[in-house]
Each structure stands twice: as structure tokens, then as C-alpha cells.
Amino acid sequence: MLSQWVLMGALILVGVYLLKAKRSASQQAIRRLVILAALFLGALAVLFPNYTTVVASLLGIGRGTDLLLYAFVVFALFYVVHQYRRQLWQEKTITDLARALTLVRAAQDDQARENKTKR
């Protein structure tokens, strides 16, 4: 079916985009494993949509679409929390850099004043 090919192409493009991001080696390895697992499960859900209903019934969920919705909500919440933590880290880094820059500029201003008074 055409929709399966389109969805598989989208999954592959998302995977390639996400795997290109730079991180530390251990974070990047874990991230790649999680991404590959999610892409694999997504590909299975696209290629074999009846299996989502089978897995959902094994988990006590009525339909496969409900299972996919629940999984989406969980991953969306994970993403929101991840982005929030990342934003906090970036704000702390910017604050630290601004403080360091202010101290450097203050030291340069003090040195410039001393040089003017020595002349």
C-alpha cells in the first residue's frame, strides 16, 4: 500500500535526521539505540497493523490504535520533559557564561584604569 511506503519513508527520514545530532559518545549511543528501537517498532506497526491490536489485547487495551495513542502520549511527555531539562541546562550555561564575561570585562576595565593612572 502507498500509505505504508510513505510512512516508512517518513520514519527513515526522521531517523536519519535524529542520528546526525552531536552528543557525547555514551549519550549518543543510548540515544541511537532508543531511536533505532522506536523506528523498528514504528516500521512493524506500519507494515503489520494487525499486530498492534494483538499486542494491545495482550496488554489489556481494546484496540491497536488506542495502544498507539497511549505510546504517543508517553513519548510526547518524555520529549517535553527532555526539552524542559535541556532548556534549564542551556539557561544555566548562558548564566554562567554571562557571569564569566562580566568578570572578564570588569577585570579589563580595572586594568585599563590602572594603565591610565600610571601614565
C-alpha positions in Angstrom: 0.0 0.0 0.0 1.1 3.5 -0.8 0.5 4.8 2.8 2.9 2.2 4.2 5.6 3.3 1.8 5.1 7.0 2.7 5.1 6.2 6.4 8.2 4.1 6.1 10.0 6.9 4.2 9.0 9.4 6.9 10.3 7.1 9.6 13.6 6.7 7.8 14.0 10.4 7.3 13.3 11.1 10.9 15.8 8.5 12.0 18.5 9.9 9.7 17.8 13.4 11.0 17.9 12.4 14.7 21.0 10.3 14.3 23.0 13.2 12.9 22.7 15.2 16.2 26.0 15.6 18.1 26.2 14.5 21.7 28.8 12.8 24.0 29.7 9.3 23.0 27.7 7.5 25.7 24.6 9.7 25.3 24.8 9.4 21.6 25.0 5.6 21.7 22.0 5.3 24.1 20.0 7.8 22.0 20.8 5.9 18.8 19.7 2.6 20.4 16.4 4.2 21.6 15.8 5.8 18.2 16.5 2.6 16.3 14.2 0.6 18.6 11.4 3.2 18.1 11.9 3.2 14.3 11.9 -0.6 14.3 8.6 -0.7 16.3 7.2 2.0 14.1 8.1 0.1 11.0 6.4 -3.0 12.4 3.3 -1.1 13.2 3.2 0.3 9.7 3.9 -3.0 7.9 1.8 -5.2 10.2 -1.0 -3.0 11.6 -3.0 -6.1 12.9 -0.2 -6.8 15.3 -0.8 -3.6 17.1 -4.2 -4.9 18.0 -2.7 -8.2 19.1 -0.2 -6.5 21.3 -2.8 -4.2 22.7 -5.1 -7.1 23.6 -2.1 -8.7 25.4 -1.6 -5.5 27.4 -5.3 -5.3 28.1 -6.0 -2.4 25.8 -9.0 -2.6 23.5 -7.6 -1.6 20.1 -4.2 -1.2 18.5 -5.0 2.5 17.8 -5.5 3.1 21.5 -2.1 1.5 22.1 -0.5 3.8 19.6 -2.2 6.8 21.1 -1.0 5.8 24.6 2.5 5.3 23.3 2.4 8.7 21.6 1.3 10.4 24.8 4.1 8.8 26.8 6.7 9.7 24.3 5.4 13.2 23.9 5.6 13.7 27.7 9.1 12.3 27.6 10.0 14.7 24.9 8.5 17.7 26.8 10.4 16.7 30.0 13.6 16.3 28.0 13.2 19.6 26.3 12.5 21.3 29.7 15.6 19.8 31.2 17.6 20.8 28.2 16.3 24.4 28.4 17.2 24.6 32.1 20.7 23.4 31.2 21.0 26.0 28.5 19.8 28.8 30.8 22.4 27.7 33.4 25.1 27.7 30.8 24.1 31.1 29.5 24.0 32.5 33.0 27.5 31.1 33.8 28.9 32.5 30.5 27.3 35.9 31.2 28.9 36.0 34.7 32.3 34.9 33.4 32.1 37.5 30.6 31.1 40.2 33.1 34.1 39.3 35.4 36.5 39.4 32.4 35.2 42.8 31.3 35.4 44.1 34.8 39.0 42.9 35.1 39.8 44.5 31.7 38.2 47.8 32.8 40.2 47.8 36.0 43.4 47.1 34.1 42.6 49.9 31.6 42.0 52.3 34.5 45.3 51.3 36.1 47.2 51.8 32.9 45.6 55.3 32.5 46.6 56.3 36.0 50.2 55.1 35.5 50.6 57.4 32.5 
